[in-house]
Each structure stands twice: as structure tokens, then as C-alpha cells.
Amino acid sequence: MSLTLADLGENQILEWLEKKFKPSRDVKMGIGEDCAVVRIGREEVTLKTDSMVEGRHFLREHPSRWVGWKAMARPLSDFAAVGAEPKWAMIAISLPRNLTRSYFLGLYGGVKRCAEEFGVEIVGGETSECPDRIVMSVVVVGQGGNCRRKSSRENDAIVVTGELGGSYKTGKHLRFRPRIREAKWLTRNYEITSMMDISDGLAIDLPRLVVREDFGFCVSLERIPVRKGFTLEAALKDGEDYELLFTVSPRDYESLEEGWKKMFPQIALTKIGYVRRNGSKSFSLVGYQHFVD
Amino acid sequence: MSLTLADLGENQILEWLEKKFKPSRDVKMGIGEDCAVVRIGREEVTLKTDSMVEGRHFLREHPSRWVGWKAMARPLSDFAAVGAEPKWAMIAISLPRNLTRSYFLGLYGGVKRCAEEFGVEIVGGETSECPDRIVMSVVVVGQGGNCRRKSSRENDAIVVTGELGGSYKTGKHLRFRPRIREAKWLTRNYEITSMMDISDGLAIDLPRLVVREDFGFCVSLERIPVRKGFTLEAALKDGEDYELLFTVSPRDYESLEEGWKKMFPQIALTKIGYVRRNGSKSFSLVGYQHFVD
């Protein structure tokens, strides 16, 4: 019997890819981070590509404007995760030929609205046919960004923006605003030791951020900012929160919290725990992972 | 009854996109060209994204190594079309969870081999699930390239590399070598007034290159380099040739032809006609167009 991708799981696939594609010295950030950062001539350029599959990331009955918005917002959330500034985008879209013109216009309208909202210009793309479902992939190109995963230090505070859980049920997964502005403010004013965006749920993403051989996390479950009307389990497992998850020295955290309240009074900021030498390596509740039941 | 994309056709969709996404002054080349060229800081950066859909651009029974090769070679062919130098790539792939590990390894192996062959490094990507079929999208980033479509001058010679037709039946569509090296040589040594790669067939692509309000083309059908064993119709309509189609002043063409024979003795080069003020606007035989029967 031959092994399938379901047998492997997403983490193993990623590990394999990291081994297979070893970065050269012109790659500042590569596979395994939220964006790639590469040297092009005299500039460092930040790159991200992200795909959305109908039935998986959205349904045909969702308003196409919001589907378009989400397709652009997802890679922008990765730009936020590394603290980068997005500038250009390209859209590759494969879709059924019986799709209506109005659906198509809505889709591109949503893409465009989100791009404009965050100062991004669409400069290219491609359409092709896919009989069964819509698959969209959006490329974002820009500059800046040096926040990695797994670069936290012992005793750093673990911090999360906004509220977690229920993103799918509340429609947040379609209409969320990528935390570009917030991430820029954080990285300009504080030494953010590691950062990512929460897409698969805190239970899966936090280990990706802070678990190394020598470190783990120590989190107070009661501090996790659960969205009203949802359970802790939902906050850990639902995913698609597109909130920032980052670490910062505990000393810096106090002034950061004060500054945040002035800058972004409408967005929650929560210190949920610390990076510890003998911290946990995983939550007992496990979130959503592609290719694994 | 609402209009579908099949009613619109690819050319109309493209026209609509060009209108909707008007380029700013930092865009040197945008929608409607084979690549985008944008300003990032002090550099001009060349961008392309291209998608391949299983059942449309390849079949499951094709060797996965060659499917991977093709996925990378297609956007590289667009880089050749504008005379640009590729440097970085990202792979977004959506695939069924029951895909075997060995298929997956073959796919990435092919992508990697093609990338290395042309000096391209893979720096990121993404995998997600798509239940029915594989959809791959490859982003290539690099520098240079200033060959546009539709910038030919009256009386320019129309030139094509290689042989046309039968790409699918002979397997060339999987194994072709993008004309990166040849395009670089052409654009460095001659004033190429317009260029593109032939992906939808000469009958569709030539009008895209030279038809403007005031110009058309004048082509000798008997000069079209038909692949041995195939018909003129196949050469015009089959598509997926991934050959260069370009225009150059008739005076330059003579020395270009001589130089070409020395540099690339194994690759045919054919002057098939001229750009004329009263030239044709289309072939009577029509090639393959997405979304149009």
C-alpha cells in the first residue's frame, strides 16, 4: 500500500519541504515562515502566495464580494504576521464556465476593495477553467517584515490580539480585517521576538510559534480571549481567526499594553502566558490540520 | 437569464480586467502583458503567476515529475516572453488527500528540477486540500524584461521559434524548455519590438500580438513551421507550443537570423510574415480559447 498525503499530515509535509528546498544566502526568510523575504538587486522583497478552495475556505452561497475580500485578506494577514508592508498583488483564478457574470464581478469587486483598503495595487493575474469548483490564488508582493516564528526567548510574554473562536459561524472568516496596521505599529515600536497569524487555531498555531527543543509554552486557559457565545474549545480549535499571536519581553509588554489601548482601543489585547524552558509542547485539545482526520 | 463566463469569453474578461485595474505610475507593465513589472524601492521587479488545473492542463496519468516540470516551465515561458530573468518561485498547490506520497514527491521533484535548470530558487508556497483534482499555481519573481505585446511597428517582420502543432500529442506540452536563454539573447542583441509566448495557438496569439486599430498581420500560411506529421490547422490551433513569437525590423532580421543559426543551430527560426497597415485582423481558423466553445 502506498502512503497518501493524509497519512503524512501538514506538519510532516512542511518539514519535508523545508529539507528539500534549502535557502541560499539571498533568502532572508524562506519556507516555514508566513512570508518569504528575498534579495532582489538592492532591495529586500517580501512575497506570499495563498490559495482558497471552494467548499474548503468558502461556499458558493457566500456573497462573492466577501469571498473576494477574503482571498485578498488572507495573504495580507501573512504580511501582517511578519510585519511587512504589502504593495502589489496578482490573482490567479480557476473557475467553472457556468459561473455567472455577476458572481465574477462580485468576486473581483471584493478583491479590489480589500486591496485598495490596504494600499495594494493589482497588477496581473490569470483566469482558467476548473469544472467543479472555484480555486483562487492570490500573490502579494511588498517590502519589510522580519518577524519570524520560533525566535522567541525564554520568559517572553505570549500575546494575542482580538477574540478567538466562532470565526466561521459569525462570518468573521470572510470579513476580517488583516492586522496590517496593528502589526506595523507593534514592530515599529517594540521588539517583537516572534509573530504569526492564527489561521489553524491557537491549539495548532501556538506550538508552531514557540515550541522548540528547549522551550515550550505556559498558558492560562482562563486568559484565552474566547469570543462571546463560544467555548474555550472553539477558541482553541476553530481556526480562521486571523489574529496576531506574538511574543515580547515581559518588561516591554507593560508599555506595549498601554500604547495599544490608546492606538487600538476597540481591539482586545491579551497576554495569555509565557515562554518557559519546561513549558508545554501542545494543547491536549487538537485543532484543525489539513490532511489529518 | 444571467450571463455566464462562457458567454463572455477570455478576451472580453481580459478587457474588463484591464479597465477595472488601471495601472499607477509605479507599474511599468501590468494586466494584459505576459508578466507584470513594478517598481519596488530602487528596483524594477518582474512578476508572474500561473495556474494549472488537472484535466485541463495535465492528466493524472501523466508522470508527476513532468507535471511538476510543466507547472514551473509555464510561468518561466512568460518570463521568456518579456525577456526577463527569473530568480525566485513560490508554489501553491491544492490537492486531494488520497494522493500518494510518491506522486507528491514526483511533482515537487519536477518543479525543483525545472527551477534549478533555469537558476530559480523556490522560497515558499502552500498546500491545501481540493477534493476532486490537483490545482497548482506557481509564482515567479525576477528582474528585467521590457518586451510588450502590441508594440510592433509597421512593416516589422513577424518571427516564430521552433515548430508549432502537436504539442499535446507529442508530450511537448509537459517537457518543453522555456525559451529563457533564447529570449535573453534576442533582447540583448536586437531591438525586439514586441514579443509573447504561444500558449493558445498562433491563430489566437498572433492577433493578440499585432492587431491594433491601425495594424494587422500579413502571414504566408506556407511559411508557418508546422511540426512534422501534423497539419497546418494543428500548428495554428493546438496551442501549448511555448515558442516565442516576436516582431523585429526587417533590416535587423537578416543579422538576427545569422546570429541565431550560430547560437541556436538546433532550434528553427522562421519569418512568417509582416506587420502591415492593411493586414489581417484574424485567421479564419480559430484556436483554443478558454470559456468559449
Interface residues (C-beta under 8 A of the other chain):
Chain A: S2 L3 T4 L5 A6 D7 L8 E10 I13 L17 K20 F21 P23 S24 D26 V27 G30 I31 E33 C35 A36 V38 I40 G41 R42 E43 V45 L47 K48 T49 D50 S51 M52 V53 G55 R56 H57 K87 W88 M90 I91 A92 I93 S94 L95 P96 R97 N98 L99 T100 R101 S102 F104 Y108 K112 E121 I122 V123 G124 G125 E126 T127 S128 E129 C130 P131 D132 R133 V135 S137 V139 V141 G142 Q143 H290 F291
Chain B: S2 L3 T4 L5 A6 D7 L8 E10 I13 L17 K20 F21 P23 S24 D26 V27 G30 I31 E33 C35 A36 V38 I40 G41 R42 E43 V45 L47 K48 T49 D50 S51 M52 V53 G55 R56 H57 K87 W88 M90 I91 A92 I93 S94 L95 P96 R97 N98 L99 T100 R101 S102 F104 Y108 K112 E121 I122 V123 G124 G125 E126 T127 S128 E129 C130 P131 D132 R133 V135 S137 V139 V141 G142 Q143 H290 F291
